[in-house]
Amino acid sequence: MTFTEEKPVKKLHIVSLGCTKNLVDTEVMMGKLRDFQMTDSSDEADVIIVNTCGFIDAAKEESINTVLDLHEQRKEGSLLVMAGCLSERYKEDLQKDMKEVDIFTGVGDYDQIDALLAAKQSRFSESTYLIGNEERVITGSSYHAYIKFSEGCNQTCSFCAIPSFKGKLNSRDLDMVAQEVESLVRQGYYDFSFISQDSSSYLRDKNVKDGLIHLIKRIELIEGVRSARLLYLYPTTASLKLLAEINNSKVFHNYFDMPIQHVSDKMLKLMKRGFGKVKTIEQLEYMKSLPNAFLRTSFIVGHPQETQEDFEEMCEFARNFGFDRISTFAYSDEEETSAFDLEGKNSQEVIDERAEIMGEIAKEVMSKSLEKRVGQIVEIVIDGESDEHEYLLSARELGWTPEIDGEIYVNDNELGEDVTLEFGKVYQARITEKVGDILTATVIA
């Protein structure tokens, strides 16, 4: 009798930095490398992949430091791969300067990662990769998945370098998007966040004006989709017709994620946002007027020529409008953007000071929004045990985006002592209290 020795399974350590759009591409790479065993320990991995972010200075610094730290930790003979936006944006400089990295690849070859590893070869395809029918490995949840439906962007925002390395808008075929959702529903997923650089421009590159409305109607036909939300709407392409369609949907929440970036007329024009203050606020007021509306936005502080008066106008609006969540970004001076060549730049000290002030306003806004939830009955989904205490369960409102909009602690259950609450399942709950930035809840049905 002869025995064949089994080949040892290689181990993979993968890090996804930046946005959830990056995460989808990371999950595609994981799908291509299913033969590898995932490991959280980089020092035992045979292959280490970092999917980098190159959006602003802080993200670039985090990406480079992560790669260098993992190089220090890795074992001899392992492969270190630098992929993604930062690698694409600075490919010549990084390949020259970062000898620690074995394989470089950008934003065009996520679905070819297995071939790159086999050949131990760097590659930068000219076109940006857009997920097709590749199967990916969903991370972080047994019931929620991000769905990317386009790449690139046709907007010309003064501060944003993304189009310079991601290219123009490239929309995914609607049937292919639906097929991916149908496949995930068969695997038990029922909650979806739809994402792209400029979601409300979906299919405009195919000469379809109301592409996002078509997507909403198509997803509503899929049995098993219980909950969905659209992220990254753009003011000039998010029509009132689209917002009304979201409101009428039985699947999509009235979750309005629209980064407006500023509210001063002068700054909106400088930022090349398309809409001025009046139209922007009209749009936001309409969203806020809809039932169970949830409004998330972002502001950039310290853009060139932003005066103290412009900043104070933005602060007053942010504090008083009635947003539920606000993200704050400090202006980052990026080459290949029109803002890079503007005069009247603010000092880093001023930018940092304004970012801190707006960050405090964002905390106040979130606190007010959470306070309003106390006493309400909402749908929640339970994710697992909380980090706070083994007897507290971690949950979120079903309408919220996972890991972004907050956490709810379930500390009581009125369903009876013999009923064990299940992870990944939706329950009705009464919000009982706000403790710091955490809501507590009692499951009632």
Secondary structure in CASP SS format (residue, H / E / C, confidence):
PFRMAT SS
TARGET T0000
AUTHOR 0000-0000-0000
METHOD secondary structure of the structure
MODEL  1
M C 1.00
T C 1.00
F C 1.00
T C 1.00
E C 1.00
E C 1.00
K C 1.00
P C 1.00
V C 1.00
K C 1.00
K E 1.00
L E 1.00
H E 1.00
I E 1.00
V E 1.00
S E 1.00
L C 1.00
G C 1.00
C C 1.00
T H 1.00
K H 1.00
N H 1.00
L H 1.00
V H 1.00
D H 1.00
T H 1.00
E H 1.00
V H 1.00
M H 1.00
M H 1.00
G H 1.00
K H 1.00
L C 1.00
R C 1.00
D C 1.00
F C 1.00
Q E 1.00
M E 1.00
T C 1.00
D C 1.00
S C 1.00
S H 1.00
D H 1.00
E H 1.00
A C 1.00
D C 1.00
V E 1.00
I E 1.00
I E 1.00
V E 1.00
N E 1.00
T E 1.00
C C 1.00
G C 1.00
F C 1.00
I C 1.00
D H 1.00
A H 1.00
A H 1.00
K H 1.00
E H 1.00
E H 1.00
S H 1.00
I H 1.00
N H 1.00
T H 1.00
V H 1.00
L H 1.00
D H 1.00
L H 1.00
H H 1.00
E H 1.00
Q H 1.00
R C 1.00
K C 1.00
E C 1.00
G C 1.00
S C 1.00
L E 1.00
L E 1.00
V E 1.00
M E 1.00
A E 1.00
G E 1.00
C H 1.00
L H 1.00
S H 1.00
E H 1.00
R H 1.00
Y C 1.00
K H 1.00
E H 1.00
D H 1.00
L H 1.00
Q H 1.00
K H 1.00
D H 1.00
M C 1.00
K C 1.00
E C 1.00
V C 1.00
D C 1.00
I E 1.00
F E 1.00
T E 1.00
G C 1.00
V C 1.00
G C 1.00
D C 1.00
Y H 1.00
D H 1.00
Q H 1.00
I H 1.00
D H 1.00
A H 1.00
L H 1.00
L H 1.00
A H 1.00
A H 1.00
K C 1.00
Q C 1.00
S C 1.00
R E 1.00
F C 1.00
S C 1.00
E C 1.00
S C 1.00
T C 1.00
Y C 1.00
L C 1.00
I C 1.00
G C 1.00
N C 1.00
E C 1.00
E C 1.00
R C 1.00
V C 1.00
I C 1.00
T C 1.00
G C 1.00
S C 1.00
S C 1.00
Y C 1.00
H E 1.00
A E 1.00
Y E 1.00
I E 1.00
K E 1.00
F C 1.00
S E 1.00
E E 1.00
G C 1.00
C C 1.00
N C 1.00
Q C 1.00
T C 1.00
C C 1.00
S C 1.00
F C 1.00
C C 1.00
A C 1.00
I H 1.00
P H 1.00
S H 1.00
F H 1.00
K H 1.00
G C 1.00
K C 1.00
L C 1.00
N E 1.00
S E 1.00
R C 1.00
D C 1.00
L H 1.00
D H 1.00
M H 1.00
V H 1.00
A H 1.00
Q H 1.00
E H 1.00
V H 1.00
E H 1.00
S H 1.00
L H 1.00
V H 1.00
R H 1.00
Q C 1.00
G C 1.00
Y C 1.00
Y C 1.00
D E 1.00
F E 1.00
S E 1.00
F E 1.00
I E 1.00
S C 1.00
Q C 1.00
D C 1.00
S H 1.00
S H 1.00
S H 1.00
Y C 1.00
L C 1.00
R H 1.00
D H 1.00
K H 1.00
N C 1.00
V C 1.00
K C 1.00
D C 1.00
G H 1.00
L H 1.00
I H 1.00
H H 1.00
L H 1.00
I H 1.00
K H 1.00
R H 1.00
I H 1.00
E H 1.00
L C 1.00
I C 1.00
E C 1.00
G C 1.00
V C 1.00
R C 1.00
S E 1.00
A E 1.00
R E 1.00
L E 1.00
L C 1.00
Y C 1.00
L C 1.00
Y C 1.00
P C 1.00
T C 1.00
T C 1.00
A C 1.00
S C 1.00
L H 1.00
K H 1.00
L H 1.00
L H 1.00
A H 1.00
E H 1.00
I H 1.00
N H 1.00
N H 1.00
S C 1.00
K C 1.00
V C 1.00
F E 1.00
H E 1.00
N E 1.00
Y E 1.00
F E 1.00
D E 1.00
M C 1.00
P C 1.00
I C 1.00
Q E 1.00
H C 1.00
V C 1.00
S C 1.00
D H 1.00
K H 1.00
M H 1.00
L H 1.00
K H 1.00
L H 1.00
M C 1.00
K C 1.00
R C 1.00
G C 1.00
F C 1.00
G C 1.00
K H 1.00
V H 1.00
K H 1.00
T H 1.00
I H 1.00
E H 1.00
Q H 1.00
L H 1.00
E H 1.00
Y H 1.00
M H 1.00
K H 1.00
S H 1.00
L C 1.00
P C 1.00
N C 1.00
A C 1.00
F E 1.00
L E 1.00
R E 1.00
T E 1.00
S E 1.00
F E 1.00
I E 1.00
V E 1.00
G C 1.00
H C 1.00
P C 1.00
Q C 1.00
E C 1.00
T C 1.00
Q H 1.00
E H 1.00
D H 1.00
F H 1.00
E H 1.00
E H 1.00
M H 1.00
C H 1.00
E H 1.00
F H 1.00
A H 1.00
R H 1.00
N H 1.00
F C 1.00
G C 1.00
F C 1.00
D C 1.00
R E 1.00
I E 1.00
S E 1.00
T E 1.00
F E 1.00
A E 1.00
Y C 1.00
S C 1.00
D C 1.00
E C 1.00
E C 1.00
E C 1.00
T C 1.00
S H 1.00
A H 1.00
F H 1.00
D H 1.00
L C 1.00
E C 1.00
G C 1.00
K C 1.00
N C 1.00
S C 1.00
Q H 1.00
E H 1.00
V H 1.00
I H 1.00
D H 1.00
E H 1.00
R H 1.00
A H 1.00
E H 1.00
I H 1.00
M H 1.00
G H 1.00
E H 1.00
I H 1.00
A H 1.00
K H 1.00
E H 1.00
V H 1.00
M H 1.00
S H 1.00
K H 1.00
S H 1.00
L H 1.00
E H 1.00
K H 1.00
R H 1.00
V C 1.00
G C 1.00
Q C 1.00
I E 1.00
V E 1.00
E E 1.00
I E 1.00
V E 1.00
I E 1.00
D E 1.00
G E 1.00
E E 1.00
S C 1.00
D C 1.00
E C 1.00
H C 1.00
E C 1.00
Y C 1.00
L C 1.00
L E 1.00
S E 1.00
A E 1.00
R E 1.00
E E 1.00
L C 1.00
G C 1.00
W C 1.00
T C 1.00
P C 1.00
E C 1.00
I C 1.00
D C 1.00
G C 1.00
E C 1.00
I E 1.00
Y E 1.00
V E 1.00
N E 1.00
D E 1.00
N E 1.00
E C 1.00
L C 1.00
G C 1.00
E C 1.00
D C 1.00
V C 1.00
T C 1.00
L C 1.00
E C 1.00
F C 1.00
G C 1.00
K C 1.00
V E 1.00
Y E 1.00
Q E 1.00
A E 1.00
R E 1.00
I E 1.00
T E 1.00
E E 1.00
K E 1.00
V E 1.00
G C 1.00
D C 1.00
I E 1.00
L E 1.00
T E 1.00
A E 1.00
T E 1.00
V E 1.00
I C 1.00
A C 1.00
END
